[in-house]
Amino acid sequence: MKSENYPPKSDNYVALPLLYIEGQSSAKMKFVMEDIVQIIVEESLHLPAMFTIVIRNDYFSGDKDEREWKHQDLLEIGKTVKIGFSASTTESEEFSEEKKDYLIEGEITAIETHFT
């Protein structure tokens, strides 16, 4: 005998990152978000909060339409950065209202590169 509730309905919780970098248009930030590899926010009682953003910024991208180091102009020491999340779920009426909030606001104090 099958139940109406089988298979159980599952809702997927998805937290989408929000990223604001001073001086960048929302259209430019959309392209940046496609190349985000990792966002880390660290908070401590005894140390200042900090964040790390890892961006794929290839010199030779392999795509003839992309220019090399396309995000080079994005990052400058001293620019304001805000990092947050947009909470949403799929297929759930209880969470139809999207909520957005920023976790941290700071400035770029260092830039590192990794060549592999």
C-alpha positions in Angstrom: 0.0 0.0 0.0 1.5 3.3 -1.1 1.2 6.4 1.0 0.5 9.8 -0.4 3.6 11.0 1.4 5.9 8.6 -0.3 8.5 9.2 -1.5 9.0 11.9 1.2 9.2 15.4 -0.1 12.7 16.9 0.4 13.6 20.5 0.3 17.1 21.6 -0.7 18.6 24.5 1.3 21.0 26.5 -0.9 23.0 29.5 0.5 24.2 31.5 -2.5 27.1 33.8 -1.8 26.8 37.6 -2.1 29.9 39.6 -2.9 30.3 43.3 -3.2 33.5 45.0 -4.2 33.7 48.8 -4.2 33.5 50.4 -7.6 32.2 47.3 -9.5 28.9 47.1 -11.3 26.5 44.3 -10.7 27.1 43.1 -14.3 30.9 42.9 -13.6 30.2 41.1 -10.3 28.1 38.5 -12.1 31.2 37.5 -14.2 33.3 37.4 -11.0 30.9 35.1 -9.2 31.3 32.6 -12.1 35.0 32.4 -11.3 34.8 32.2 -7.5 36.5 29.0 -6.3 36.2 29.6 -2.5 35.1 32.1 0.0 36.3 31.8 3.6 35.2 34.1 6.5 37.1 33.6 9.8 35.9 35.1 13.0 37.6 35.0 16.4 37.0 36.5 19.9 40.7 37.3 20.2 41.6 38.3 16.6 40.1 40.6 14.0 37.7 38.9 11.5 39.2 38.2 8.1 38.1 36.8 4.8 39.8 35.0 1.9 38.4 34.9 -1.6 39.9 32.5 -4.2 39.2 33.6 -7.8 40.2 31.6 -10.9 42.0 34.2 -12.9 43.8 32.3 -15.7 46.4 33.9 -17.9 45.8 31.3 -20.6 42.1 30.5 -20.1 41.7 28.1 -23.0 38.7 30.0 -24.2 39.5 32.3 -27.2 36.8 34.8 -26.1 38.3 35.4 -22.7 41.1 37.9 -22.2 44.0 37.0 -19.9 43.9 37.9 -16.3 40.4 39.3 -16.8 39.9 40.1 -13.1 43.2 42.0 -12.6 41.5 45.4 -12.3 39.0 44.1 -9.8 41.3 43.9 -6.8 43.1 46.9 -5.3 44.4 47.4 -1.8 42.0 49.5 0.2 38.8 48.7 -1.7 35.8 47.9 0.4 34.5 44.3 0.3 31.2 42.9 1.6 30.6 39.1 1.9 27.2 37.6 2.7 24.6 35.0 1.7 21.3 34.9 0.0 19.3 32.2 1.6 16.9 30.3 -0.6 15.3 26.9 -0.9 13.9 25.0 -3.9 10.4 23.6 -4.1 9.4 24.8 -0.7 6.5 27.2 -0.2 7.5 27.9 3.5 10.7 29.6 2.4 9.5 31.5 -0.7 10.8 34.8 0.7 14.5 35.2 -0.2 16.6 36.8 2.6 19.9 38.5 1.9 22.4 39.7 4.5 26.1 40.4 4.7 28.3 38.7 7.3 31.4 40.8 7.1 32.5 44.2 5.7 36.2 45.0 5.4 38.8 46.1 3.0 41.4 44.4 0.8 44.7 44.5 2.8 46.7 41.8 0.8 46.7 40.0 -2.5 48.4 36.7 -3.1 49.0 34.8 -6.3 49.5 31.0 -6.8 51.0 29.9 -10.0 50.6 26.2 -10.9 
